[in-house]
Amino acid sequence: MRKAGVTSASSGGGEGWPCGGGLNLGVKLNVLLLLLVVATNLVSLYHLSLRAATVPPVLLQQQRDGDKDLVLIRQLEAIRAGVSQLNHLRSSSPPPPLPPAELCPLLPPRPRRIRLLRAPGAPPPLHVLHSLRALRPDDALSIAEPLLLRGCHPLPRRRCFSPTASASASKLLPTDPFSPLPDAAVRWPKEAKCKSFSCLPPSLGFDVARTEAARFLRARGPLDLTAPQLLRLASLSRAGPIRLGLDIGGGTGTLAARLKKLVNATVLTTTMNLGAPYSEAAAARGVVPLHVPLQQRFPVGDGTMDVVRAGHAVNRWIPEVALEFLWYDADRVLRPGGLLWVDHFWCRRSDLEGVYAAMLRRLGYKTIKWVAADKSVAIGGNSSKDEVYLTALLQKSFS
């Protein structure tokens, strides 16, 4: 009787599904797994509904936006990986070898954008909240300039109007770039000590009628390279005419003004208003100022410049890795046969050959002029004998 009962149970187990014994073990496990998945989803939905009821709507929306961005980034990475794999499979030749490490150093760490913090309960800063299409606060020197110097570039655009100089200043702008500059062309800060160009030291480049009028015309020593000498060396080296140029750290734009008068060349001048209105002065002289820091990629096209000059702002105070990136960016914008002019580069004598000269020679340029001299002799002061100036004129290869 016991054996017959077992046989009857095994033969009629299909009527007792899902606990009957008629189904095999695999089907039972699949059913159990399906029940576990459904239960897990129900528990997850219950917890999410409780969390959504307690999380503020703003934070919940931010979290959703962040999740969407993360999903989008992962999808883009997957697409890029797939395209790379397809290109690799389609290519019949092996990928080219990597260039030497000394030619392509690792990128420096990306500068972080600075968070402008304020005390709890304090009113929002003026540069954050202001009326749309209204006159923005005059924060160029207090906020924009420090952010640029710390690597926060480019700064975001704002839909508001910028304060400018008085309308009467446009009537006073000179037609000669070596005429005195009108003080009305600048919005002098209220806290500034000087509120006129005559108050600024002539050595800063604002005495355009006398001190700057003699620059790049007469050589005071072997370190100096005049504009006529530059044009003559460009002709002898088959570099072609000087039509377009870039003056890195060019102050008030004296080289641009001189080449404009001599050969009607257009030279862009990179400027920063460090304690003085360099950008406004260059614009008042009729040359183009580029308000960009030295660590930024030059905003000009590849292979477009006939000459690139590195002025006094380019010196040993720039970190070596950042300086090497600057030289290679100058190489990017120079056309074949273009000229790289290193003007009065200042460094320690012990670092000249081992660091900076080797850095320039790695460009593989032809040397047209190379002069190094003690800084104390060059400026006629009491500078340390360990400090030297370097002036070099190098030509990019034609191939």
Secondary structure, 3 states (H helix, E strand, C coil): CHHHHHHHHHHCHHHHCCCCCCCCHHHHHHHHHHHHHHHHHHHHHHHHHHHHHHCCHHHHHHHHHHHHHHHHHHHHHHHHHHHHHHHHHHCCCCCCCCCCCCCCCCCCCCCCCCCCCCCCCCCCCCCCCCCCCCECCCCHHHHHHHHHHCCCCCCCCCCCECCCCCHHHHHCCCCCCCCCCCHHHCCCCCCCCCCCHHHCCHHHCCCCCCHHHHCCCCCCCCCCCCHHHHHHHHHHCCCCCCCEEEEECCCCCHHHHHHHHHHCCEEEEEECCCCCCHHHHHHHCCCEEEECCCCCCCCCCCCCEEEEEECCCCCCCCCHHHHHHHHHHHHHHEEEEEEEEEEEEEEEHHHHHHHHHHHHHCCCCEEEEEEEEEHHHHHCCCCCCCEEEEEEEEECCCC
